[in-house]
Amino acid sequence: MAVLKVIEVLSNSNTSWEDATRKAVKQASESVKNIKSVYVREQSAVVENGEVKEFRVNVKLTFEVK
């Protein structure tokens, strides 16, 4: 039986929500090993002068505890 743990991570990108999600996983994987899945919990964006300037995500990362 595997033991799994879930943490929440916030990330942002000037490009897209997908890029923000990839950045969250990449950054977290530097200190958290065995990441198995990512769940995008929330998406938001910063708007300035009628244009989207920043994409933000709140993700849940699931990883196996060994």
MODELLER restraints for C-alpha pairs under 7 A, 6 or more apart:
rsr = mdl.restraints
at = mdl.atoms
rsr.add(forms.Gaussian(group=physical.xy_distance, feature=features.Distance(at['CA:2:A'], at['CA:64:A']), mean=6.75, stdev=0.5))
rsr.add(forms.Gaussian(group=physical.xy_distance, feature=features.Distance(at['CA:3:A'], at['CA:64:A']), mean=5.79, stdev=0.5))
rsr.add(forms.Gaussian(group=physical.xy_distance, feature=features.Distance(at['CA:3:A'], at['CA:65:A']), mean=5.46, stdev=0.5))
rsr.add(forms.Gaussian(group=physical.xy_distance, feature=features.Distance(at['CA:4:A'], at['CA:62:A']), mean=6.51, stdev=0.5))
rsr.add(forms.Gaussian(group=physical.xy_distance, feature=features.Distance(at['CA:4:A'], at['CA:63:A']), mean=5.49, stdev=0.5))
rsr.add(forms.Gaussian(group=physical.xy_distance, feature=features.Distance(at['CA:4:A'], at['CA:64:A']), mean=4.45, stdev=0.5))
rsr.add(forms.Gaussian(group=physical.xy_distance, feature=features.Distance(at['CA:4:A'], at['CA:65:A']), mean=5.69, stdev=0.5))
rsr.add(forms.Gaussian(group=physical.xy_distance, feature=features.Distance(at['CA:5:A'], at['CA:62:A']), mean=5.64, stdev=0.5))
rsr.add(forms.Gaussian(group=physical.xy_distance, feature=features.Distance(at['CA:5:A'], at['CA:63:A']), mean=5.49, stdev=0.5))
rsr.add(forms.Gaussian(group=physical.xy_distance, feature=features.Distance(at['CA:5:A'], at['CA:64:A']), mean=6.37, stdev=0.5))
rsr.add(forms.Gaussian(group=physical.xy_distance, feature=features.Distance(at['CA:5:A'], at['CA:65:A']), mean=6.74, stdev=0.5))
rsr.add(forms.Gaussian(group=physical.xy_distance, feature=features.Distance(at['CA:6:A'], at['CA:60:A']), mean=6.30, stdev=0.5))
rsr.add(forms.Gaussian(group=physical.xy_distance, feature=features.Distance(at['CA:6:A'], at['CA:61:A']), mean=5.50, stdev=0.5))
rsr.add(forms.Gaussian(group=physical.xy_distance, feature=features.Distance(at['CA:6:A'], at['CA:62:A']), mean=4.50, stdev=0.5))
rsr.add(forms.Gaussian(group=physical.xy_distance, feature=features.Distance(at['CA:6:A'], at['CA:63:A']), mean=6.54, stdev=0.5))
rsr.add(forms.Gaussian(group=physical.xy_distance, feature=features.Distance(at['CA:7:A'], at['CA:60:A']), mean=5.55, stdev=0.5))
rsr.add(forms.Gaussian(group=physical.xy_distance, feature=features.Distance(at['CA:7:A'], at['CA:61:A']), mean=5.42, stdev=0.5))
rsr.add(forms.Gaussian(group=physical.xy_distance, feature=features.Distance(at['CA:7:A'], at['CA:62:A']), mean=6.74, stdev=0.5))
rsr.add(forms.Gaussian(group=physical.xy_distance, feature=features.Distance(at['CA:8:A'], at['CA:58:A']), mean=6.86, stdev=0.5))
rsr.add(forms.Gaussian(group=physical.xy_distance, feature=features.Distance(at['CA:8:A'], at['CA:59:A']), mean=5.61, stdev=0.5))
rsr.add(forms.Gaussian(group=physical.xy_distance, feature=features.Distance(at['CA:8:A'], at['CA:60:A']), mean=4.49, stdev=0.5))
rsr.add(forms.Gaussian(group=physical.xy_distance, feature=features.Distance(at['CA:8:A'], at['CA:61:A']), mean=6.30, stdev=0.5))
rsr.add(forms.Gaussian(group=physical.xy_distance, feature=features.Distance(at['CA:9:A'], at['CA:24:A']), mean=6.60, stdev=0.5))
rsr.add(forms.Gaussian(group=physical.xy_distance, feature=features.Distance(at['CA:9:A'], at['CA:58:A']), mean=5.83, stdev=0.5))
rsr.add(forms.Gaussian(group=physical.xy_distance, feature=features.Distance(at['CA:9:A'], at['CA:59:A']), mean=5.35, stdev=0.5))
rsr.add(forms.Gaussian(group=physical.xy_distance, feature=features.Distance(at['CA:9:A'], at['CA:60:A']), mean=6.33, stdev=0.5))
rsr.add(forms.Gaussian(group=physical.xy_distance, feature=features.Distance(at['CA:10:A'], at['CA:24:A']), mean=6.92, stdev=0.5))
rsr.add(forms.Gaussian(group=physical.xy_distance, feature=features.Distance(at['CA:10:A'], at['CA:57:A']), mean=5.83, stdev=0.5))
rsr.add(forms.Gaussian(group=physical.xy_distance, feature=features.Distance(at['CA:10:A'], at['CA:58:A']), mean=4.60, stdev=0.5))
rsr.add(forms.Gaussian(group=physical.xy_distance, feature=features.Distance(at['CA:10:A'], at['CA:59:A']), mean=6.38, stdev=0.5))
rsr.add(forms.Gaussian(group=physical.xy_distance, feature=features.Distance(at['CA:11:A'], at['CA:20:A']), mean=5.48, stdev=0.5))
rsr.add(forms.Gaussian(group=physical.xy_distance, feature=features.Distance(at['CA:11:A'], at['CA:21:A']), mean=6.85, stdev=0.5))
rsr.add(forms.Gaussian(group=physical.xy_distance, feature=features.Distance(at['CA:11:A'], at['CA:23:A']), mean=6.82, stdev=0.5))
rsr.add(forms.Gaussian(group=physical.xy_distance, feature=features.Distance(at['CA:11:A'], at['CA:24:A']), mean=5.43, stdev=0.5))
rsr.add(forms.Gaussian(group=physical.xy_distance, feature=features.Distance(at['CA:11:A'], at['CA:56:A']), mean=5.80, stdev=0.5))
rsr.add(forms.Gaussian(group=physical.xy_distance, feature=features.Distance(at['CA:11:A'], at['CA:57:A']), mean=5.48, stdev=0.5))
rsr.add(forms.Gaussian(group=physical.xy_distance, feature=features.Distance(at['CA:11:A'], at['CA:58:A']), mean=6.64, stdev=0.5))
rsr.add(forms.Gaussian(group=physical.xy_distance, feature=features.Distance(at['CA:12:A'], at['CA:20:A']), mean=4.80, stdev=0.5))
rsr.add(forms.Gaussian(group=physical.xy_distance, feature=features.Distance(at['CA:12:A'], at['CA:54:A']), mean=6.70, stdev=0.5))
rsr.add(forms.Gaussian(group=physical.xy_distance, feature=features.Distance(at['CA:12:A'], at['CA:55:A']), mean=5.50, stdev=0.5))
rsr.add(forms.Gaussian(group=physical.xy_distance, feature=features.Distance(at['CA:12:A'], at['CA:56:A']), mean=4.33, stdev=0.5))
rsr.add(forms.Gaussian(group=physical.xy_distance, feature=features.Distance(at['CA:12:A'], at['CA:57:A']), mean=6.32, stdev=0.5))
rsr.add(forms.Gaussian(group=physical.xy_distance, feature=features.Distance(at['CA:13:A'], at['CA:19:A']), mean=6.17, stdev=0.5))
rsr.add(forms.Gaussian(group=physical.xy_distance, feature=features.Distance(at['CA:13:A'], at['CA:20:A']), mean=4.81, stdev=0.5))
rsr.add(forms.Gaussian(group=physical.xy_distance, feature=features.Distance(at['CA:13:A'], at['CA:54:A']), mean=5.72, stdev=0.5))
rsr.add(forms.Gaussian(group=physical.xy_distance, feature=features.Distance(at['CA:13:A'], at['CA:55:A']), mean=5.22, stdev=0.5))
rsr.add(forms.Gaussian(group=physical.xy_distance, feature=features.Distance(at['CA:13:A'], at['CA:56:A']), mean=6.56, stdev=0.5))
rsr.add(forms.Gaussian(group=physical.xy_distance, feature=features.Distance(at['CA:14:A'], at['CA:53:A']), mean=6.13, stdev=0.5))
rsr.add(forms.Gaussian(group=physical.xy_distance, feature=features.Distance(at['CA:14:A'], at['CA:54:A']), mean=4.61, stdev=0.5))
rsr.add(forms.Gaussian(group=physical.xy_distance, feature=features.Distance(at['CA:14:A'], at['CA:55:A']), mean=6.04, stdev=0.5))
rsr.add(forms.Gaussian(group=physical.xy_distance, feature=features.Distance(at['CA:16:A'], at['CA:55:A']), mean=5.68, stdev=0.5))
rsr.add(forms.Gaussian(group=physical.xy_distance, feature=features.Distance(at['CA:17:A'], at['CA:55:A']), mean=5.49, stdev=0.5))
rsr.add(forms.Gaussian(group=physical.xy_distance, feature=features.Distance(at['CA:17:A'], at['CA:56:A']), mean=6.41, stdev=0.5))
rsr.add(forms.Gaussian(group=physical.xy_distance, feature=features.Distance(at['CA:17:A'], at['CA:57:A']), mean=6.49, stdev=0.5))
rsr.add(forms.Gaussian(group=physical.xy_distance, feature=features.Distance(at['CA:20:A'], at['CA:55:A']), mean=6.90, stdev=0.5))
rsr.add(forms.Gaussian(group=physical.xy_distance, feature=features.Distance(at['CA:20:A'], at['CA:56:A']), mean=6.48, stdev=0.5))
rsr.add(forms.Gaussian(group=physical.xy_distance, feature=features.Distance(at['CA:20:A'], at['CA:57:A']), mean=6.39, stdev=0.5))
rsr.add(forms.Gaussian(group=physical.xy_distance, feature=features.Distance(at['CA:21:A'], at['CA:57:A']), mean=6.63, stdev=0.5))
rsr.add(forms.Gaussian(group=physical.xy_distance, feature=features.Distance(at['CA:34:A'], at['CA:63:A']), mean=5.28, stdev=0.5))
rsr.add(forms.Gaussian(group=physical.xy_distance, feature=features.Distance(at['CA:34:A'], at['CA:64:A']), mean=5.45, stdev=0.5))
rsr.add(forms.Gaussian(group=physical.xy_distance, feature=features.Distance(at['CA:35:A'], at['CA:61:A']), mean=6.82, stdev=0.5))
rsr.add(forms.Gaussian(group=physical.xy_distance, feature=features.Distance(at['CA:35:A'], at['CA:62:A']), mean=5.80, stdev=0.5))
rsr.add(forms.Gaussian(group=physical.xy_distance, feature=features.Distance(at['CA:35:A'], at['CA:63:A']), mean=4.05, stdev=0.5))
rsr.add(forms.Gaussian(group=physical.xy_distance, feature=features.Distance(at['CA:35:A'], at['CA:64:A']), mean=6.58, stdev=0.5))
rsr.add(forms.Gaussian(group=physical.xy_distance, feature=features.Distance(at['CA:36:A'], at['CA:62:A']), mean=5.65, stdev=0.5))
rsr.add(forms.Gaussian(group=physical.xy_distance, feature=features.Distance(at['CA:36:A'], at['CA:63:A']), mean=5.17, stdev=0.5))
rsr.add(forms.Gaussian(group=physical.xy_distance, feature=features.Distance(at['CA:36:A'], at['CA:64:A']), mean=6.98, stdev=0.5))
rsr.add(forms.Gaussian(group=physical.xy_distance, feature=features.Distance(at['CA:37:A'], at['CA:61:A']), mean=5.91, stdev=0.5))
rsr.add(forms.Gaussian(group=physical.xy_distance, feature=features.Distance(at['CA:37:A'], at['CA:62:A']), mean=5.28, stdev=0.5))
rsr.add(forms.Gaussian(group=physical.xy_distance, feature=features.Distance(at['CA:38:A'], at['CA:59:A']), mean=6.52, stdev=0.5))
rsr.add(forms.Gaussian(group=physical.xy_distance, feature=features.Distance(at['CA:38:A'], at['CA:60:A']), mean=5.67, stdev=0.5))
rsr.add(forms.Gaussian(group=physical.xy_distance, feature=features.Distance(at['CA:38:A'], at['CA:61:A']), mean=4.61, stdev=0.5))
rsr.add(forms.Gaussian(group=physical.xy_distance, feature=features.Distance(at['CA:38:A'], at['CA:62:A']), mean=6.35, stdev=0.5))
rsr.add(forms.Gaussian(group=physical.xy_distance, feature=features.Distance(at['CA:39:A'], at['CA:59:A']), mean=5.47, stdev=0.5))
rsr.add(forms.Gaussian(group=physical.xy_distance, feature=features.Distance(at['CA:39:A'], at['CA:60:A']), mean=5.05, stdev=0.5))
rsr.add(forms.Gaussian(group=physical.xy_distance, feature=features.Distance(at['CA:39:A'], at['CA:61:A']), mean=6.50, stdev=0.5))
rsr.add(forms.Gaussian(group=physical.xy_distance, feature=features.Distance(at['CA:40:A'], at['CA:57:A']), mean=6.80, stdev=0.5))
rsr.add(forms.Gaussian(group=physical.xy_distance, feature=features.Distance(at['CA:40:A'], at['CA:58:A']), mean=6.20, stdev=0.5))
rsr.add(forms.Gaussian(group=physical.xy_distance, feature=features.Distance(at['CA:40:A'], at['CA:59:A']), mean=4.41, stdev=0.5))
rsr.add(forms.Gaussian(group=physical.xy_distance, feature=features.Distance(at['CA:40:A'], at['CA:60:A']), mean=6.45, stdev=0.5))
rsr.add(forms.Gaussian(group=physical.xy_distance, feature=features.Distance(at['CA:41:A'], at['CA:58:A']), mean=5.51, stdev=0.5))
rsr.add(forms.Gaussian(group=physical.xy_distance, feature=features.Distance(at['CA:41:A'], at['CA:59:A']), mean=5.18, stdev=0.5))
rsr.add(forms.Gaussian(group=physical.xy_distance, feature=features.Distance(at['CA:41:A'], at['CA:60:A']), mean=6.68, stdev=0.5))
rsr.add(forms.Gaussian(group=physical.xy_distance, feature=features.Distance(at['CA:42:A'], at['CA:57:A']), mean=5.61, stdev=0.5))
rsr.add(forms.Gaussian(group=physical.xy_distance, feature=features.Distance(at['CA:42:A'], at['CA:58:A']), mean=5.05, stdev=0.5))
rsr.add(forms.Gaussian(group=physical.xy_distance, feature=features.Distance(at['CA:42:A'], at['CA:59:A']), mean=6.97, stdev=0.5))
rsr.add(forms.Gaussian(group=physical.xy_distance, feature=features.Distance(at['CA:43:A'], at['CA:56:A']), mean=5.74, stdev=0.5))
rsr.add(forms.Gaussian(group=physical.xy_distance, feature=features.Distance(at['CA:43:A'], at['CA:57:A']), mean=4.62, stdev=0.5))
rsr.add(forms.Gaussian(group=physical.xy_distance, feature=features.Distance(at['CA:43:A'], at['CA:58:A']), mean=6.57, stdev=0.5))
rsr.add(forms.Gaussian(group=physical.xy_distance, feature=features.Distance(at['CA:44:A'], at['CA:55:A']), mean=6.11, stdev=0.5))
rsr.add(forms.Gaussian(group=physical.xy_distance, feature=features.Distance(at['CA:44:A'], at['CA:56:A']), mean=5.10, stdev=0.5))
rsr.add(forms.Gaussian(group=physical.xy_distance, feature=features.Distance(at['CA:44:A'], at['CA:57:A']), mean=6.42, stdev=0.5))
rsr.add(forms.Gaussian(group=physical.xy_distance, feature=features.Distance(at['CA:45:A'], at['CA:52:A']), mean=6.47, stdev=0.5))
rsr.add(forms.Gaussian(group=physical.xy_distance, feature=features.Distance(at['CA:45:A'], at['CA:54:A']), mean=5.50, stdev=0.5))
rsr.add(forms.Gaussian(group=physical.xy_distance, feature=features.Distance(at['CA:45:A'], at['CA:55:A']), mean=4.48, stdev=0.5))
rsr.add(forms.Gaussian(group=physical.xy_distance, feature=features.Distance(at['CA:45:A'], at['CA:56:A']), mean=5.63, stdev=0.5))
rsr.add(forms.Gaussian(group=physical.xy_distance, feature=features.Distance(at['CA:46:A'], at['CA:52:A']), mean=5.80, stdev=0.5))
rsr.add(forms.Gaussian(group=physical.xy_distance, feature=features.Distance(at['CA:46:A'], at['CA:53:A']), mean=5.61, stdev=0.5))
rsr.add(forms.Gaussian(group=physical.xy_distance, feature=features.Distance(at['CA:46:A'], at['CA:54:A']), mean=5.08, stdev=0.5))
rsr.add(forms.Gaussian(group=physical.xy_distance, feature=features.Distance(at['CA:46:A'], at['CA:55:A']), mean=6.59, stdev=0.5))
rsr.add(forms.Gaussian(group=physical.xy_distance, feature=features.Distance(at['CA:47:A'], at['CA:53:A']), mean=5.61, stdev=0.5))
